[in-house]
Amino acid sequence: MASPSWPPGGLDPVIETLQETYVPDLAHCDIEGLLRDARLGRRAIVSSFGAESTVLLHYVSRILPDIPVLFIDTGRHFPETLAYRDALARALGLNLVNMHPKPDDLKSEDPYGALYNADPTMCCTIRKVFPLQDALSGHDSWISGRKRFQAATRAAIPLIERDGGKIKINPLALWSKAEIDSYIETHDLPRHPLEARGYPSIGCQPCTRPVRPGEDPRAGRWAHSDKTECGIHLGPDGHYARNRSRT
C-alpha cells in the first residue's frame, strides 16, 4: 500500500483514490465496493458488541464473510455484553477474535482494579488501546461502527479516514438512528439487552450509566469525568507509545 504524506493536510493518494472511486459525493456511496477493494489490504472489523453493533456486523459479514471480528475483552464488560457477543457470533457465523489486556500491564498499572476511577484514560489505554494496537499489527485497515448522530464529537466522521498508518472505514457514519432501527427490524436482528434499560451506548460496566432524556446517546460514557472517547480512534498521525519495559 502507498505510504501517506504527513502531516495532516498533506496528500494521501490512497484515500483520495478510494474517495473518488466509491464516495464521489454523499449521494453516491458504494460501500460494498469500497469494502471489497484490494487496496484495503488485510481487513478487520473492530466491535464492542454494544448497542447497534449488530447492524455493522450483519452488514459487513454479508459482504466479507470471513473477515476477523476483533473484540477487546477488557475484563470490565457487563455480563450482558459478553452473552450478547457469544449469541451474535453464533447467529451470524462470525470469525470472532477475542483480545485481552496483558497481565503484566494490569499488574503494574491497575493492581487493585480501580484505575478506571483514578485515571480513566490510562485504564482505557491499558485495557483497550494496547490490546487493539497489538491485534491490528497484522492488518492494513479496519472497520468501525461509529456514526455521526451518536454525539456532537462525532458529527463530522468521514466514511474513509486514516488511523495512524492504517485506513479506517466507517460504513455507517451517515446512517440515522431511524435507519439503524429499520435495518434491525428488517433483518430481525437481536438487540443488546441493556438498550431497553436506558443504555444506548455501552462500554465497560464501571464507566457506563443509563442516558437521561434529551442527552446524547453517548452521554452515559465516562459520565464521572470529562472523557468522551476511549482512545482507540487515533486520527491520521496519532500513535500510542508503549513502555516496552512492561511488555
C-alpha positions in Angstrom: 0.0 0.0 0.0 1.2 3.5 -0.8 2.6 5.5 2.1 0.6 8.6 3.1 2.1 12.0 3.2 2.1 13.6 6.6 1.4 15.9 8.5 -2.4 16.0 8.3 -3.5 18.1 5.3 -0.8 16.5 3.1 -1.6 14.4 0.2 -2.9 10.9 0.8 -3.2 9.3 -2.7 -4.8 6.0 -1.4 -7.6 7.8 0.5 -8.1 10.3 -2.4 -8.4 7.5 -4.9 -10.8 5.5 -2.8 -13.0 8.5 -2.2 -13.1 9.4 -5.9 -14.0 5.8 -6.8 -16.5 5.0 -4.1 -17.6 8.2 -2.5 -17.6 10.9 -5.2 -20.3 12.7 -3.2 -22.6 11.8 -0.3 -25.4 10.9 -2.6 -23.4 8.3 -4.4 -21.7 5.9 -1.9 -20.6 2.4 -3.0 -19.8 1.0 0.4 -19.9 -2.6 -0.7 -17.4 -1.9 -3.5 -15.2 0.0 -1.0 -15.1 -2.8 1.5 -14.1 -5.3 -1.3 -11.3 -3.1 -2.7 -7.9 -4.8 -2.7 -6.2 -1.6 -1.7 -7.6 -2.0 1.8 -5.2 -5.0 2.2 -5.8 -7.2 5.3 -9.1 -6.0 6.8 -10.7 -6.5 10.2 -13.9 -5.3 12.0 -13.5 -3.9 15.5 -16.6 -4.3 17.5 -17.6 -3.6 21.1 -20.7 -5.7 20.8 -22.6 -2.8 22.3 -25.8 -1.2 21.3 -26.4 -1.2 17.5 -23.2 -3.4 16.9 -25.4 -6.0 15.3 -26.0 -3.7 12.3 -22.3 -3.3 11.4 -21.6 -7.0 12.0 -24.5 -8.2 9.9 -23.9 -5.6 7.1 -20.2 -6.2 6.7 -20.2 -10.0 7.3 -22.6 -10.5 4.4 -20.0 -8.7 2.1 -16.9 -10.2 3.7 -18.0 -13.4 5.4 -14.6 -14.5 6.8 -13.4 -11.1 8.0 -11.9 -11.2 11.5 -14.1 -9.5 14.1 -11.9 -8.1 16.9 -13.4 -7.8 20.4 -11.5 -6.2 23.2 -12.4 -8.1 26.4 -11.3 -5.5 28.9 -12.3 -7.6 31.9 -14.8 -4.9 32.8 -17.7 -5.6 30.4 -21.3 -6.1 31.5 -22.2 -9.8 31.7 -24.9 -9.0 29.2 -22.4 -7.8 26.7 -20.4 -11.0 26.9 -23.5 -13.1 26.4 -24.6 -10.9 23.5 -21.2 -11.3 21.9 -21.4 -15.0 22.0 -25.0 -15.1 20.8 -24.3 -12.8 17.8 -21.1 -14.7 16.9 -23.2 -17.9 16.7 -26.1 -16.4 14.9 -24.1 -14.5 12.3 -21.3 -17.1 12.0 -18.6 -14.5 12.8 -14.9 -15.1 12.7 -14.6 -13.8 16.3 -11.2 -12.9 17.8 -11.1 -12.0 21.5 -8.3 -9.7 22.7 -7.2 -9.2 26.3 -5.0 -6.7 28.2 -1.6 -8.0 29.0 -1.5 -9.4 32.6 1.8 -7.6 33.3 0.2 -4.2 32.3 -2.7 -4.8 34.6 -0.4 -5.9 37.4 1.8 -2.8 37.1 -0.8 -0.2 36.3 -4.0 -1.4 37.9 -3.1 -3.8 40.7 -6.3 -3.0 42.7 -8.7 -2.9 39.7 -9.7 0.7 40.5 -7.8 2.6 37.8 -11.0 3.5 36.0 -11.8 5.8 38.9 -8.4 7.4 39.4 -7.3 7.7 35.8 -9.9 6.5 33.2 -7.7 7.5 30.3 -4.9 5.2 31.5 -7.4 2.5 32.2 -8.7 2.6 28.6 -5.1 2.7 27.3 -4.1 -0.4 29.2 -7.4 -2.4 28.7 -8.4 -1.2 25.2 -5.8 0.7 23.2 -2.8 -1.5 23.7 -4.7 -4.8 23.1 -6.2 -3.4 19.9 -2.8 -2.0 18.8 -1.4 -5.5 19.1 -4.3 -7.1 17.3 -4.2 -4.6 14.4 -0.5 -5.1 13.8 -1.3 -7.7 11.2 -3.9 -5.7 9.4 -3.7 -2.8 6.9 -7.2 -1.4 7.5 -10.1 -1.7 9.9 -13.8 -1.1 10.0 -15.6 0.8 12.7 -19.2 1.3 13.6 -19.0 5.0 14.6 -22.0 7.1 13.4 -22.4 10.9 13.2 -25.6 11.0 15.2 -24.1 9.4 18.3 -22.7 12.6 19.7 -21.6 16.2 18.8 -18.0 15.0 19.0 -18.7 12.5 16.1 -20.7 14.8 13.9 -18.1 15.1 11.2 -16.9 11.4 11.0 -15.9 10.6 7.4 -16.6 7.4 5.6 -12.9 6.9 4.8 -10.0 8.1 7.0 -6.6 7.4 8.3 -6.0 5.9 11.8 -2.3 6.1 12.4 -0.8 4.4 9.3 -3.9 2.3 8.6 -7.0 3.0 6.6 -10.3 3.1 8.6 -13.7 2.7 7.1 -16.8 3.9 8.9 -19.6 2.3 6.7 -22.4 3.6 8.9 -21.2 7.1 9.5 -24.0 8.7 7.6 -26.8 6.4 8.8 -29.5 8.0 11.0 -30.9 6.4 14.2 -34.1 5.6 12.2 -32.1 3.8 9.5 -30.3 1.8 12.2 -33.6 0.8 13.8 -35.2 0.0 10.4 -32.2 -2.3 9.5 -32.5 -4.2 12.7 -36.2 -4.7 12.2 -35.9 -5.7 8.6 -33.3 -8.3 9.2 -34.8 -9.4 12.6 -31.5 -8.8 14.4 -31.3 -9.1 18.2 -30.7 -6.0 20.3 -28.3 -5.7 23.2 -30.4 -6.4 26.3 -29.2 -3.2 28.1 -30.7 -1.0 25.4 -34.2 -1.5 26.9 -32.8 -0.4 30.3 -31.7 3.0 29.0 -28.2 2.3 27.7 -27.9 3.5 24.0 -24.1 3.3 24.2 -22.5 0.5 26.2 -18.9 0.3 27.3 -17.3 -1.1 30.4 -19.6 -1.5 33.4 -17.9 0.8 35.9 -17.8 3.7 33.4 -21.3 3.4 31.8 -24.6 4.7 33.1 -28.1 4.9 31.6 -28.7 8.0 29.5 -31.2 10.6 30.6 -34.0 12.0 28.3 -32.6 14.6 25.9 -28.9 13.6 26.3 -26.6 12.5 23.5 -26.6 8.7 23.1 -23.0 8.6 24.4 -23.7 10.9 27.5 -23.6 7.8 29.7 -20.0 7.0 28.9 -17.4 8.2 31.4 -20.0 10.4 33.0 -17.9 10.7 36.1 -15.1 12.5 34.1 -14.6 14.8 31.1 -13.6 11.9 28.9 -15.6 11.3 25.7 -13.7 8.6 23.8 -11.7 5.5 24.9 -8.7 6.4 22.7 -8.7 3.6 20.1 -9.6 6.1 17.3 -6.2 7.8 16.8 -6.6 10.1 13.9 -4.3 10.4 10.9 -1.0 11.0 12.7 -1.9 9.5 16.0 0.0 6.8 17.9 0.5 5.4 21.4 3.9 4.7 22.7 4.1 1.6 24.8 6.6 1.4 27.7 8.5 -1.6 26.4 9.8 -2.5 29.8 6.3 -3.5 30.8 5.7 -5.9 27.9 
